[in-house]
Amino acid sequence: MRVGWLALGAAGLVAGCAGGAPRTGMNAYGARTDLSCVPYARTTSGIDLSGNAWRWWDEAAGRYVRSRVPEVGAVLVLRRHGDMDEGHLAVVTRILGPREIAVTQANWVAHRIEHGQPVVDVSPANNWTLVRVWWPPVRALGITDYPADGFILPEPAAAGAVASAGGSG
């Protein structure tokens, strides 16, 4: 049945950051938010960007500090990949180790907010450019490797600054 769960999860993930009529939920701080990864990440992190998730990395250039090193409160930006054509955003809530973090995110599983979900860096260079994400329906780390741009920190970029710790990806 694992394949069934993965197929169901992929369908939910595709809708995760896409348009349509989002459901409304509560973020980690008790504020109402649309149940889609973009408005949820914006509300939870305070990072004032818009557009599809995959566009956030470029949109943050010159406005917010970008990094390949996770920090609590930063937004992890996943690129478009396979059926995940809108990308995905998740907010770092805890650093669990040099290659593992916990995130809060909306719509990784359709119409749900997940807290404390592990994300593991599986990139060969140990630079958070490839990650695996916890899949709640099977209570295990997912089997898909997702390309990531990096982390957008909730702090303004200095005038003329370039992306920190790893460039613009």
MDAnalysis code that builds the backbone (N, CA, C; Angstrom):
import MDAnalysis as mda
import numpy as np

u = mda.Universe.empty(507, n_residues=169, atom_resindex=np.repeat(np.arange(169), 3), trajectory=True)
u.add_TopologyAttr("name", ["N", "CA", "C"] * 169)
u.add_TopologyAttr("resid", np.arange(1, 170))
u.add_TopologyAttr("resname", ["MET", "ARG", "VAL", "GLY", "TRP", "LEU", "ALA", "LEU", "GLY", "ALA", "ALA", "GLY", "LEU", "VAL", "ALA", "GLY", "CYS", "ALA", "GLY", "GLY", "ALA", "PRO", "ARG", "THR", "GLY", "MET", "ASN", "ALA", "TYR", "GLY", "ALA", "ARG", "THR", "ASP", "LEU", "SER", "CYS", "VAL", "PRO", "TYR", "ALA", "ARG", "THR", "THR", "SER", "GLY", "ILE", "ASP", "LEU", "SER", "GLY", "ASN", "ALA", "TRP", "ARG", "TRP", "TRP", "ASP", "GLU", "ALA", "ALA", "GLY", "ARG", "TYR", "VAL", "ARG", "SER", "ARG", "VAL", "PRO", "GLU", "VAL", "GLY", "ALA", "VAL", "LEU", "VAL", "LEU", "ARG", "ARG", "HIS", "GLY", "ASP", "MET", "ASP", "GLU", "GLY", "HIS", "LEU", "ALA", "VAL", "VAL", "THR", "ARG", "ILE", "LEU", "GLY", "PRO", "ARG", "GLU", "ILE", "ALA", "VAL", "THR", "GLN", "ALA", "ASN", "TRP", "VAL", "ALA", "HIS", "ARG", "ILE", "GLU", "HIS", "GLY", "GLN", "PRO", "VAL", "VAL", "ASP", "VAL", "SER", "PRO", "ALA", "ASN", "ASN", "TRP", "THR", "LEU", "VAL", "ARG", "VAL", "TRP", "TRP", "PRO", "PRO", "VAL", "ARG", "ALA", "LEU", "GLY", "ILE", "THR", "ASP", "TYR", "PRO", "ALA", "ASP", "GLY", "PHE", "ILE", "LEU", "PRO", "GLU", "PRO", "ALA", "ALA", "ALA", "GLY", "ALA", "VAL", "ALA", "SER", "ALA", "GLY", "GLY", "SER", "GLY"])
u.atoms.positions = np.array([
    [0.808, -1.209, 0.000],
    [0.000, 0.000, 0.000],
    [0.849, 1.271, 0.000],
    [2.142, 1.146, 0.224],
    [2.988, 2.324, 0.267],
    [2.896, 3.130, -1.023],
    [2.848, 2.451, -2.161],
    [2.734, 3.144, -3.444],
    [1.446, 3.950, -3.484],
    [0.363, 3.386, -2.970],
    [-0.908, 4.114, -2.920],
    [-0.804, 5.387, -2.116],
    [-0.141, 5.298, -0.953],
    [0.037, 6.489, -0.118],
    [0.885, 7.529, -0.842],
    [1.923, 7.054, -1.529],
    [2.795, 7.997, -2.224],
    [2.050, 8.683, -3.353],
    [1.230, 7.931, -4.083],
    [0.457, 8.541, -5.166],
    [-0.532, 9.538, -4.608],
    [-1.198, 9.183, -3.516],
    [-2.141, 10.099, -2.875],
    [-1.409, 11.342, -2.388],
    [-0.226, 11.142, -1.800],
    [0.548, 12.271, -1.307],
    [0.991, 13.192, -2.417],
    [1.386, 12.626, -3.544],
    [1.811, 13.451, -4.669],
    [0.668, 14.312, -5.162],
    [-0.538, 13.766, -5.202],
    [-1.701, 14.549, -5.636],
    [-1.952, 15.701, -4.679],
    [-1.820, 15.443, -3.386],
    [-2.018, 16.510, -2.398],
    [-0.929, 17.550, -2.465],
    [0.281, 17.105, -2.741],
    [1.408, 18.014, -2.809],
    [1.300, 18.958, -3.989],
    [0.869, 18.445, -5.119],
    [0.727, 19.280, -6.313],
    [-0.224, 20.432, -6.028],
    [-1.289, 20.168, -5.312],
    [-2.258, 21.213, -4.990],
    [-1.745, 22.118, -3.886],
    [-0.683, 21.706, -3.196],
    [-0.211, 22.383, -2.006],
    [0.013, 23.868, -2.138],
    [0.654, 24.315, -3.164],
    [0.980, 25.725, -3.275],
    [0.347, 26.342, -4.503],
    [-0.537, 25.604, -5.120],
    [-1.203, 26.108, -6.320],
    [-2.333, 27.042, -5.943],
    [-2.918, 27.655, -6.953],
    [-4.032, 28.561, -6.733],
    [-5.288, 27.805, -6.357],
    [-6.422, 28.378, -6.612],
    [-7.674, 27.751, -6.240],
    [-8.185, 28.342, -4.942],
    [-9.237, 27.761, -4.425],
    [-9.840, 28.259, -3.199],
    [-9.188, 27.594, -1.997],
    [-8.222, 28.275, -1.337],
    [-7.552, 27.665, -0.205],
    [-8.472, 27.606, 1.004],
    [-8.255, 26.591, 1.834],
    [-8.957, 26.527, 3.102],
    [-8.212, 27.426, 4.075],
    [-8.875, 27.810, 5.144],
    [-8.246, 28.677, 6.132],
    [-7.952, 27.879, 7.381],
    [-6.805, 28.137, 7.995],
    [-6.414, 27.460, 9.223],
    [-5.715, 28.424, 10.144],
    [-5.078, 27.898, 11.186],
    [-4.349, 28.703, 12.150],
    [-2.869, 28.362, 12.037],
    [-2.014, 29.390, 12.091],
    [-0.587, 29.105, 12.046],
    [-0.077, 28.808, 13.458],
    [1.238, 28.626, 13.583],
    [1.844, 28.263, 14.855],
    [1.641, 29.332, 15.927],
    [1.335, 30.557, 15.520],
    [1.171, 31.651, 16.468],
    [-0.291, 32.007, 16.700],
    [-1.204, 31.176, 16.214],
    [-2.623, 31.390, 16.457],
    [-3.286, 32.367, 15.505],
    [-2.593, 32.807, 14.455],
    [-3.182, 33.736, 13.480],
    [-3.832, 32.932, 12.356],
    [-4.954, 33.440, 11.842],
    [-5.624, 32.772, 10.726],
    [-4.785, 32.939, 9.465],
    [-4.741, 31.910, 8.651],
    [-3.969, 31.960, 7.421],
    [-4.594, 31.036, 6.386],
    [-4.410, 31.357, 5.108],
    [-4.849, 30.450, 4.054],
    [-4.046, 29.162, 4.169],
    [-4.703, 28.056, 3.920],
    [-4.040, 26.771, 4.050],
    [-3.360, 26.397, 2.738],
    [-2.329, 27.140, 2.430],
    [-1.478, 26.936, 1.281],
    [-0.084, 27.311, 1.754],
    [0.941, 26.708, 1.194],
    [2.276, 26.939, 1.741],
    [2.734, 28.388, 1.637],
    [2.367, 29.105, 0.587],
    [2.857, 30.474, 0.407],
    [2.307, 31.429, 1.467],
    [0.993, 31.599, 1.594],
    [0.515, 32.519, 2.627],
    [0.847, 32.037, 4.034],
    [0.898, 30.727, 4.235],
    [1.251, 30.206, 5.554],
    [2.697, 30.576, 5.896],
    [3.619, 30.364, 4.967],
    [5.023, 30.712, 5.210],
    [5.176, 32.214, 5.421],
    [4.458, 33.011, 4.639],
    [4.524, 34.467, 4.774],
    [4.069, 34.890, 6.171],
    [2.930, 34.380, 6.607],
    [2.374, 34.746, 7.912],
    [3.243, 34.248, 9.048],
    [3.720, 33.013, 8.944],
    [4.485, 32.404, 10.024],
    [5.883, 33.002, 10.155],
    [6.528, 33.299, 9.029],
    [7.910, 33.794, 9.055],
    [8.014, 35.318, 9.104],
    [6.990, 36.001, 8.618],
    [7.061, 37.455, 8.503],
    [7.779, 37.917, 7.252],
    [8.171, 36.996, 6.388],
    [8.840, 37.339, 5.136],
    [7.774, 37.759, 4.132],
    [7.865, 38.995, 3.689],
    [6.820, 39.579, 2.853],
    [7.129, 39.412, 1.367],
    [6.980, 38.176, 0.886],
    [7.119, 37.873, -0.533],
    [5.810, 37.257, -1.005],
    [5.598, 37.249, -2.309],
    [4.366, 36.667, -2.840],
    [4.700, 35.859, -4.084],
    [3.696, 35.350, -4.743],
    [3.918, 34.540, -5.935],
    [4.082, 33.084, -5.581],
    [4.232, 32.250, -6.598],
    [4.406, 30.822, -6.384],
    [5.655, 30.544, -5.562],
    [5.636, 29.452, -4.832],
    [6.735, 29.098, -3.938],
    [8.080, 29.069, -4.654],
    [8.130, 28.490, -5.840],
    [9.403, 28.343, -6.540],
    [9.996, 29.692, -6.935],
    [9.217, 30.733, -6.964],
    [9.720, 32.068, -7.326],
    [10.322, 32.825, -6.141],
    [10.093, 32.364, -4.928],
    [10.536, 33.098, -3.745],
    [12.045, 33.304, -3.702],
    [12.824, 32.332, -4.099],
    [14.279, 32.461, -4.008],
    [14.762, 33.683, -4.792],
    [14.347, 33.795, -6.046],
    [14.762, 34.939, -6.859],
    [14.133, 36.233, -6.363],
    [12.882, 36.165, -5.922],
    [12.195, 37.357, -5.432],
    [12.863, 37.913, -4.168],
    [13.495, 37.050, -3.391],
    [14.150, 37.477, -2.151],
    [15.479, 38.188, -2.396],
    [16.067, 38.015, -3.582],
    [17.380, 38.601, -3.883],
    [17.363, 40.106, -3.643],
    [18.294, 40.566, -2.827],
    [18.412, 41.987, -2.527],
    [17.413, 42.487, -1.498],
    [16.431, 41.681, -1.145],
    [15.419, 42.079, -0.154],
    [15.621, 41.383, 1.181],
    [15.974, 40.101, 1.130],
    [16.179, 39.297, 2.333],
    [17.481, 38.527, 2.206],
    [18.070, 38.176, 3.346],
    [19.275, 37.361, 3.352],
    [18.898, 35.950, 2.900],
    [19.689, 35.404, 1.965],
    [19.498, 34.038, 1.497],
    [20.724, 33.228, 1.903],
    [20.507, 31.974, 2.256],
    [21.600, 31.170, 2.790],
    [21.424, 29.700, 2.453],
    [22.497, 28.958, 2.518],
    [22.461, 27.497, 2.404],
    [22.514, 26.867, 3.792],
    [22.518, 27.699, 4.827],
    [22.590, 27.229, 6.207],
    [21.246, 27.505, 6.891],
    [20.591, 26.464, 7.429],
    [19.288, 26.689, 8.058],
    [19.394, 27.473, 9.361],
    [18.378, 28.278, 9.611],
    [18.229, 29.000, 10.878],
    [16.764, 28.953, 11.262],
    [16.507, 28.928, 12.554],
    [15.125, 28.955, 13.031],
    [14.456, 30.221, 12.520],
    [13.271, 30.091, 11.969],
    [12.513, 31.213, 11.421],
    [12.715, 31.421, 9.929],
    [13.725, 30.768, 9.352],
    [13.980, 30.888, 7.915],
    [12.972, 30.052, 7.132],
    [12.797, 30.403, 5.867],
    [11.907, 29.652, 4.981],
    [12.758, 28.815, 4.030],
    [12.514, 27.513, 4.044],
    [13.149, 26.588, 3.112],
    [12.369, 26.638, 1.808],
    [13.065, 26.883, 0.703],
    [12.427, 26.980, -0.609],
    [12.753, 25.735, -1.416],
    [11.708, 24.953, -1.737],
    [11.882, 23.796, -2.601],
    [11.535, 24.201, -4.028],
    [12.361, 23.779, -4.953],
    [12.147, 24.075, -6.372],
    [10.989, 23.241, -6.934],
    [10.543, 23.636, -8.112],
    [9.595, 22.797, -8.836],
    [10.299, 21.485, -9.147],
    [9.554, 20.386, -8.995],
    [10.165, 19.073, -9.195],
    [9.073, 18.063, -9.486],
    [9.173, 17.380, -10.601],
    [8.175, 16.377, -10.947],
    [6.780, 16.982, -10.996],
    [5.861, 16.374, -10.283],
    [4.482, 16.861, -10.240],
    [4.310, 18.070, -9.324],
    [5.343, 18.444, -8.575],
    [5.265, 19.585, -7.666],
    [5.625, 20.849, -8.466],
    [4.711, 21.262, -9.335],
    [5.025, 22.333, -10.285],
    [4.972, 23.739, -9.709],
    [4.551, 23.907, -8.480],
    [4.525, 25.230, -7.855],
    [5.650, 25.400, -6.839],
    [6.446, 24.354, -6.610],
    [7.447, 24.396, -5.563],
    [6.781, 24.244, -4.210],
    [7.526, 24.510, -3.134],
    [6.966, 24.403, -1.795],
    [7.812, 25.235, -0.837],
    [7.161, 25.736, 0.215],
    [7.826, 26.502, 1.265],
    [7.552, 25.861, 2.614],
    [8.540, 25.866, 3.489],
    [8.385, 25.377, 4.851],
    [9.212, 26.270, 5.765],
    [8.727, 26.504, 6.970],
    [9.409, 27.385, 7.922],
    [10.174, 26.544, 8.935],
    [11.465, 26.845, 9.101],
    [12.319, 26.116, 10.036],
    [11.918, 26.473, 11.461],
    [11.630, 25.441, 12.265],
    [11.254, 25.662, 13.662],
    [12.307, 25.166, 14.641],
    [13.205, 24.287, 14.154],
    [14.218, 23.745, 15.044],
    [15.365, 23.158, 14.232],
    [16.571, 23.309, 14.738],
    [17.742, 22.671, 14.148],
    [17.982, 21.388, 14.946],
    [17.886, 20.239, 14.301],
    [18.030, 18.956, 14.983],
    [19.447, 18.399, 14.882],
    [20.205, 18.888, 13.922],
    [21.574, 18.437, 13.711],
    [22.127, 19.123, 12.486],
    [23.375, 18.838, 12.120],
    [23.970, 19.523, 10.970],
    [23.269, 19.225, 9.646],
    [22.549, 18.100, 9.567],
    [21.866, 17.745, 8.321],
    [20.389, 17.447, 8.543],
    [19.836, 17.919, 9.669],
    [18.421, 17.675, 9.933],
    [17.800, 18.866, 10.653],
    [16.622, 19.254, 10.167],
    [15.856, 20.342, 10.774],
    [14.421, 19.866, 10.978],
    [13.668, 20.644, 11.736],
    [12.226, 20.440, 11.852],
    [11.562, 21.673, 11.269],
    [10.435, 21.458, 10.571],
    [9.724, 22.566, 9.935],
    [8.245, 22.518, 10.298],
    [7.596, 23.660, 10.098],
    [6.146, 23.731, 10.082],
    [5.780, 24.132, 8.663],
    [4.705, 23.529, 8.143],
    [4.358, 23.772, 6.748],
    [2.880, 23.505, 6.520],
    [2.351, 24.189, 5.538],
    [0.952, 24.001, 5.163],
    [0.871, 23.251, 3.853],
    [-0.054, 22.339, 3.796],
    [-0.449, 21.643, 2.576],
    [0.595, 20.700, 2.005],
    [1.567, 20.257, 2.811],
    [2.434, 19.163, 2.365],
    [1.563, 17.919, 2.242],
    [0.715, 17.746, 3.258],
    [-0.407, 16.811, 3.176],
    [-1.613, 17.707, 2.955],
    [-2.403, 17.416, 1.947],
    [-3.493, 18.306, 1.536],
    [-4.356, 18.755, 2.712],
    [-4.568, 20.056, 2.780],
    [-5.467, 20.718, 3.729],
    [-5.054, 20.541, 5.183],
    [-3.766, 20.383, 5.428],
    [-3.286, 20.231, 6.808],
    [-2.081, 21.119, 7.055],
    [-1.947, 21.528, 8.304],
    [-0.733, 22.188, 8.772],
    [0.011, 21.161, 9.606],
    [1.276, 20.980, 9.292],
    [2.112, 20.012, 10.005],
    [3.181, 20.769, 10.775],
    [3.368, 20.405, 12.039],
    [4.374, 21.032, 12.893],
    [5.458, 20.019, 13.259],
    [6.675, 20.489, 13.379],
    [7.766, 19.634, 13.828],
    [8.113, 18.505, 12.885],
    [7.946, 18.718, 11.592],
    [8.211, 17.678, 10.597],
    [9.692, 17.675, 10.219],
    [10.355, 16.521, 10.307],
    [11.768, 16.461, 9.949],
    [12.018, 16.674, 8.450],
    [13.104, 17.347, 8.152],
    [13.629, 17.505, 6.797],
    [15.118, 17.197, 6.905],
    [15.609, 16.345, 6.012],
    [17.002, 15.901, 6.062],
    [17.729, 16.333, 4.796],
    [18.920, 16.878, 4.982],
    [19.796, 17.230, 3.859],
    [20.427, 15.950, 3.327],
    [20.140, 15.620, 2.068],
    [20.726, 14.430, 1.444],
    [21.643, 14.814, 0.283],
    [22.003, 16.080, 0.210],
    [22.856, 16.542, -0.882],
    [24.279, 15.996, -0.713],
    [24.914, 15.591, -1.806],
    [26.280, 15.052, -1.727],
    [27.283, 16.042, -1.130],
    [27.063, 17.337, -1.339],
    [27.996, 18.349, -0.837],
    [27.620, 18.875, 0.552],
    [26.613, 18.282, 1.174],
    [26.155, 18.734, 2.500],
    [25.789, 20.211, 2.504],
    [25.077, 20.674, 1.464],
    [24.777, 22.099, 1.353],
    [23.284, 22.406, 1.209],
    [22.430, 21.474, 1.582],
    [20.982, 21.681, 1.596],
    [20.399, 21.974, 0.217],
    [21.014, 21.456, -0.826],
    [20.455, 21.629, -2.170],
    [19.572, 20.455, -2.575],
    [19.531, 19.415, -1.746],
    [18.692, 18.245, -1.993],
    [18.217, 17.723, -0.640],
    [16.901, 17.594, -0.471],
    [16.360, 17.216, 0.833],
    [15.319, 16.106, 0.708],
    [15.106, 15.420, 1.815],
    [13.978, 14.496, 1.969],
    [13.116, 15.035, 3.099],
    [11.797, 14.893, 2.918],
    [10.833, 15.476, 3.847],
    [9.982, 14.373, 4.466],
    [9.682, 14.520, 5.748],
    [8.825, 13.579, 6.470],
    [7.477, 13.491, 5.767],
    [6.948, 12.276, 5.658],
    [5.640, 12.067, 5.032],
    [4.692, 11.502, 6.092],
    [3.857, 12.370, 6.703],
    [2.998, 11.962, 7.821],
    [2.093, 10.751, 7.578],
    [1.505, 10.566, 6.386],
    [0.626, 9.404, 6.232],
    [1.300, 8.056, 6.486],
    [2.613, 7.967, 6.255],
    [3.306, 6.702, 6.506],
    [4.205, 6.788, 7.739],
    [4.211, 7.954, 8.380],
    [5.009, 8.189, 9.594],
    [6.481, 7.833, 9.388],
    [7.014, 8.310, 8.273],
    [8.408, 8.041, 7.939],
    [8.919, 9.124, 6.993],
    [10.227, 9.177, 6.872],
    [10.836, 10.076, 5.907],
    [10.439, 9.637, 4.507],
    [10.085, 10.597, 3.659],
    [9.710, 10.281, 2.281],
    [10.873, 9.688, 1.510],
    [10.575, 9.127, 0.346],
    [11.618, 8.490, -0.469],
    [12.065, 9.380, -1.619],
    [11.397, 10.524, -1.810],
    [11.749, 11.427, -2.904],
    [12.787, 12.444, -2.445],
    [13.791, 12.667, -3.282],
    [14.774, 13.720, -3.041],
    [14.286, 14.973, -3.760],
    [14.098, 16.073, -3.023],
    [13.600, 17.321, -3.587],
    [14.731, 18.331, -3.709],
    [14.918, 18.949, -4.875],
    [15.915, 20.016, -4.999],
    [15.450, 21.261, -4.251],
    [16.385, 21.878, -3.547],
    [16.087, 23.073, -2.755],
    [17.020, 24.208, -3.163],
    [16.464, 25.428, -3.169],
    [17.297, 26.608, -3.423],
    [18.091, 26.986, -2.194],
    [17.486, 26.857, -1.026],
    [18.137, 27.232, 0.210],
    [17.132, 27.842, 1.166],
    [17.635, 28.711, 2.041],
    [16.836, 29.293, 3.110],
    [16.783, 30.815, 2.963],
    [15.594, 31.365, 3.094],
    [15.421, 32.817, 3.126],
    [15.239, 33.196, 4.586],
    [16.121, 34.057, 5.068],
    [16.064, 34.474, 6.463],
    [15.157, 35.682, 6.617],
    [14.455, 35.782, 7.736],
    [13.534, 36.900, 7.937],
    [14.251, 38.176, 8.381],
    [15.293, 38.530, 7.647],
    [16.019, 39.766, 7.921],
    [16.361, 40.435, 6.598],
    [16.261, 41.736, 6.565],
    [16.536, 42.449, 5.308],
    [17.987, 42.256, 4.862],
    [18.158, 42.175, 3.557],
    [19.506, 42.098, 2.999],
    [20.145, 43.472, 3.089],
    [21.449, 43.490, 3.320],
    [22.182, 44.756, 3.333],
    [22.236, 45.308, 1.921],
    [22.297, 46.594, 1.784],
    [22.357, 47.225, 0.462],
    [23.529, 46.659, -0.317],
    [23.252, 46.180, -1.517],
    [24.289, 45.645, -2.381],
    [24.779, 44.264, -1.995],
    [24.104, 43.617, -1.031],
    [24.540, 42.303, -0.565],
    [24.222, 41.240, -1.599],
    [25.036, 40.205, -1.596],
    [24.739, 39.031, -2.406],
    [24.316, 37.922, -1.467],
    [23.776, 36.851, -2.012],
    [23.316, 35.732, -1.180],
    [24.458, 35.206, -0.337],
    [24.175, 34.898, 0.920],
    [25.215, 34.431, 1.822],
    [25.370, 32.924, 1.751],
    [26.502, 32.453, 2.137],
    [26.804, 31.037, 2.317],
    [26.328, 30.154, 1.169],
    [26.690, 30.460, -0.026],
    [26.394, 29.516, -1.076],
    [25.834, 30.127, -2.354],
    [25.641, 31.401, -2.407],
    [25.190, 32.016, -3.659],
    [23.737, 31.826, -3.943],
    [23.353, 32.122, -5.161],
    [21.935, 32.150, -5.529],
    [21.429, 30.835, -6.082],
    [22.247, 29.792, -6.122],
    [21.816, 28.464, -6.482],
    [21.488, 28.312, -7.885],
])
